[in-house]
Amino acid sequence: MRYFKLMLVGLFTVLMGCTKGEDIPTDPGWTDPDGGETSPLTVMSYNTRHCAPYSPSGETTLPDIDGIANVIKSKNPDIVLLQEIDSCTNRSQKVDQAKEIAEKAKYPYYHFFKMMDYQGGKYGLAMLSKFPIKDAVAVQLPDEIEGQPMTGNNAYGTAMVNYNGKDITFVVCHLSVTQSERDLQMPYIIGKVSAMHKPIIWGGDFNATPSNKTITQLDGAGFARTNKNPENFTIPSNQPNREIDYIAYFPANAFTVTSHIVVTGTMASDHLPIVSALTLNN
């Protein structure tokens, strides 16, 4: 039944033709998993750059909701964890981006997690889901950790989804660009997240390469990252040369990773989205 629905969606897309912002990337080797209770759970993490397409020359670009929504639709994940989302800001023409992306990408459930007030609106994170979202909370980080002020990226989001009869906790984050702040943010967040209902899937922009202390802290806490290929780079989107976006889970035996890809061929943001397919272990 799901295959039939996907065929109809594909036919509709062809009939509609190309519209503004529509540049559907393709990835050899990626197969949208079949439906049913045995299908993997597919999770995308995507730093959207407030939906402004990336210009390598540094030119300012206007937000394009269609561009981000079309990338998401091209992979059709079950859960989408978004970073750098505007809610009714001046720079985004007062658009509620989480709501608009959810509607255009055909997700019945979404939640926006406020990180801060910004330009007459809010700035933060979001989660899209094919399943009902419950207990969604934006968790504020302290303004100061161990005597050091936290200058930005001061919240992360948590929510729960029931998948095949099992509650799964999702975490979405966008960590500081400053190493000294991340060195304190990570242990703080890990301590809070590790105590939550398990299993846990955590995705986001960690602003750190795999060898960085930020990621070794994540690994050392028992989280398993879905990507094992050191050349799966995520930024910049035109010529990616490093990995700073991740999906991880806890405990390490909770899931089996069926596949992990970087969605290439799009400059809808300065980051490339990642998609992991995870089979829930009993």
Residue pairs with C-beta under 8 A, 6 or more apart in sequence:
1 35
2 34
2 35
2 36
3 34
3 35
6 32
6 76
13 24
19 66
20 64
20 66
21 64
21 65
21 66
21 67
21 70
21 268
22 66
22 67
22 70
23 67
23 70
23 265
23 266
23 268
24 70
24 71
24 73
24 74
25 71
25 74
25 263
25 264
25 265
25 266
26 74
26 265
27 261
27 262
27 263
27 264
27 265
29 259
29 261
30 75
30 259
30 261
30 275
32 42
32 75
32 76
33 39
33 40
33 42
33 258
33 277
37 164
40 258
40 259
40 277
40 278
40 279
41 78
41 79
41 163
41 168
41 255
41 277
41 278
41 279
41 280
42 75
42 76
42 77
42 78
42 79
42 275
42 276
42 277
42 278
43 77
43 78
43 79
43 80
43 81
43 170
43 201
43 203
43 247
43 275
43 276
43 277
43 278
44 72
44 75
44 77
44 79
44 80
44 81
44 203
44 263
44 273
44 274
44 275
45 80
45 81
45 83
45 172
45 203
45 204
45 205
45 245
45 246
45 247
45 273
45 274
46 68
46 71
46 72
46 80
46 81
46 82
46 83
46 245
46 269
46 271
46 273
46 274
47 82
47 83
47 84
47 174
47 204
47 205
47 245
47 269
47 270
47 271
48 68
48 82
48 83
48 84
48 85
48 97
48 101
48 268
48 269
48 271
49 84
49 269
49 270
49 271
50 63
50 84
50 85
50 86
50 89
50 91
50 92
50 97
50 123
51 63
51 64
51 65
51 67
51 68
51 85
51 86
51 92
51 97
51 101
51 268
51 269
52 60
52 61
52 62
52 63
52 64
52 269
53 61
53 64
53 67
53 267
53 268
53 269
54 61
54 236
54 237
54 238
54 267
54 268
54 269
54 270
55 61
56 236
56 238
56 239
63 86
63 91
63 92
63 93
63 95
63 97
64 268
65 95
65 97
65 100
65 101
65 104
66 104
67 266
67 268
68 101
68 268
68 269
69 100
69 101
69 104
69 105
70 268
71 263
71 266
71 268
71 273
72 80
72 101
72 105
72 128
72 273
73 104
73 105
73 106
74 263
75 263
75 273
75 275
77 275
78 129
78 130
78 131
78 163
79 127
79 128
79 129
79 130
79 131
79 161
79 170
79 201
80 105
80 107
80 126
80 127
80 128
80 129
81 125
81 126
81 127
81 170
81 172
81 203
81 204
81 247
82 98
82 101
82 125
82 126
82 127
82 128
82 172
83 125
83 172
83 173
83 174
83 204
83 205
84 123
84 174
84 205
84 269
85 97
85 98
85 112
85 123
85 124
85 125
85 126
86 92
86 95
86 97
86 118
86 119
86 121
86 122
86 123
87 96
87 97
87 98
87 112
87 114
87 121
87 122
87 123
87 124
88 94
88 95
88 96
88 120
88 121
88 122
89 118
89 119
89 120
89 121
89 122
89 123
90 119
90 120
90 121
91 119
92 121
94 120
94 121
96 112
97 126
98 110
98 111
98 112
98 126
98 128
99 110
99 112
101 107
101 110
101 126
101 128
102 108
102 109
102 110
102 128
105 128
107 128
107 129
107 130
108 129
108 130
109 128
109 129
109 130
109 131
109 132
109 133
110 126
110 127
110 128
110 129
110 133
111 126
111 127
111 133
111 136
111 157
111 159
112 122
112 124
112 125
112 126
113 124
113 125
113 126
113 127
113 136
113 137
113 138
113 155
113 156
113 157
113 172
114 122
114 123
114 124
114 138
114 155
115 122
115 123
115 124
115 125
115 138
115 153
115 154
115 155
115 174
116 122
116 123
116 124
116 152
116 154
116 155
117 123
124 138
124 155
124 157
125 138
125 155
125 156
125 157
125 172
125 173
125 174
125 204
126 157
126 172
127 133
127 136
127 157
127 159
127 170
127 172
129 161
131 161
131 162
131 163
132 161
132 162
133 159
133 160
133 161
134 159
134 160
134 161
134 162
135 158
135 159
135 160
136 157
136 158
136 159
136 160
137 157
137 158
137 159
138 155
138 156
138 157
139 155
139 156
139 157
139 158
139 192
140 154
140 155
141 150
141 153
141 154
141 155
141 156
141 185
141 188
141 189
142 150
142 188
143 149
143 150
143 154
144 150
145 184
145 185
145 188
146 184
148 180
148 181
148 184
150 176
150 181
150 184
150 185
151 176
151 178
151 181
152 176
152 177
153 174
153 175
153 176
153 177
153 181
153 185
156 171
156 172
156 173
156 174
156 189
156 204
157 171
157 172
157 173
158 169
158 170
158 171
158 193
158 196
159 169
159 170
160 167
160 168
160 169
160 170
160 197
161 167
161 168
161 170
162 168
163 280
164 280
166 199
166 280
167 197
168 199
168 200
168 201
168 280
169 193
169 196
169 197
169 198
169 199
169 200
169 201
170 200
170 201
170 202
170 203
171 189
171 193
171 196
171 200
171 201
171 202
171 203
171 204
172 202
172 203
172 204
173 189
173 202
173 203
173 204
173 205
173 206
174 204
174 205
174 207
175 181
175 182
175 185
175 186
175 204
175 205
175 206
175 207
175 208
175 214
176 182
176 185
176 207
177 207
179 212
179 213
179 214
182 206
182 207
182 208
182 213
182 214
183 213
183 214
183 217
186 214
186 217
186 218
187 217
190 217
190 218
190 221
190 223
193 200
193 202
193 250
194 200
194 221
194 222
194 250
198 250
198 251
198 254
199 249
199 250
199 251
199 254
199 255
199 280
200 249
200 250
200 254
201 247
201 248
201 249
201 255
201 278
202 223
202 246
202 247
202 248
202 249
202 250
203 245
203 246
203 247
203 248
203 274
204 245
204 246
205 244
205 245
205 271
206 214
206 215
206 218
206 244
206 245
206 246
207 214
207 244
208 214
208 215
208 244
209 215
209 242
209 243
209 244
210 225
210 230
210 243
215 225
215 246
218 225
218 246
218 248
219 225
221 250
222 250
222 251
222 252
223 248
223 249
223 250
223 252
224 248
224 249
224 250
224 252
224 255
225 246
225 247
225 248
226 246
226 247
226 248
226 249
226 257
226 260
226 274
226 276
226 278
227 243
227 246
227 247
227 260
227 274
227 276
228 257
228 260
229 260
230 243
232 243
232 260
232 261
232 262
232 274
233 240
233 241
233 242
233 243
233 262
233 272
234 240
234 242
234 243
234 244
234 245
234 262
234 271
234 272
234 274
235 241
235 242
235 243
235 244
235 245
235 270
235 271
235 272
236 270
236 271
237 266
237 267
237 268
237 269
237 270
237 271
237 272
238 267
240 262
240 264
240 272
245 271
245 272
245 273
245 274
246 274
247 260
247 274
247 276
249 255
249 278
253 281
254 280
254 281
255 278
255 279
255 280
255 281
256 278
256 279
256 281
257 276
257 277
257 278
257 279
258 277
258 278
258 279
259 276
259 277
260 274
260 275
260 276
260 277
261 274
261 275
262 272
262 273
262 274
263 272
263 273
263 274
263 275
264 272
266 272
266 273
